[in-house]
Amino acid sequence: MLLLCGSTAGVGNAPSVPVTAIVAKFGGGFAVEVVRADARRELVAVKLGLFDTAHGRVQVDGDLAASSASGESTRHG
């Protein structure tokens, strides 16, 4: 579960990646590198959600289905 700092509010089963996997996109926004099933690597735009500062992770929302983020995308619940 990702927790909002200073709060007991959280998001169960939220996809997250290590903060170090986030890259800034030219012109604004953020992305993560994903490895597709055919071993292609690509940057996928994501929206950032809650930060888990205790574990160095951030919730992401984007087209990460059927992929593995370079930073080991996982669901925490």
N, C-alpha and C positions, 0 to 999 in steps of 0.2 A: 504494500500500500504506500503510495506517495503522500506525504504530509505537507501541508502548507506551513511554512515556518511560523512559529508563534501561535499556532492554531491546532485544534484537534480535528479539523476538517481534512478529509483525505479522499482519494479516488482509488477505489478498488479495481484490480484487474486492468490497470492502465499500462499501455505500452510505453516503455521508457528506454533510454539509451544513456550511456555515460556522457556527462557534460562535455568531455573532451572529444566526443564524436560529432558535435555540432559545428558546422562551418557557416560563416556568413556568406550570403549571396551578393554579388555585385548588384547594386540597385535596391538592396534591402531584402529582408527575409532571411530564412535559415534553411539549411539542408543537412542531410546525412548521406554518407556513401553506403549504398546497399550492394550486395552481391546477389544477382539473380540466379535462378536454377541452372541456367546455361553458363554460369561462371562470369557473365558480364558484370562489370562494376559501373554504377552510375550514381550521380547525385540526385536525390529525391527531395523536393521541397517539403518542409514540415512546418507546422505551427507548434510553438512551444507552449507547454502547460505548466503544471506545478513543478517546482524544483525540490528535490530531496537532498538537502545540503549534507545530511549525515552520511549519505552513501554516494554522493557525487553523481546523481542521476537527474534526468529531466524527462517529464512526460512529453511525448510527441504525438502529433496527429498528421498523417500523410499516407501516401500510397506505398506502405511498407509490406503489404500482403505478399506472401510467397517469396519473401526475401529475408536475408539476414543482414542487419545493419552492421557496418564495420566495427561498431562498438558493442556487439552482442545485444541486440534489441531483445528485451524480455518483457513479460507481463508480470507485474508484482500484484499479489492479492492477499 
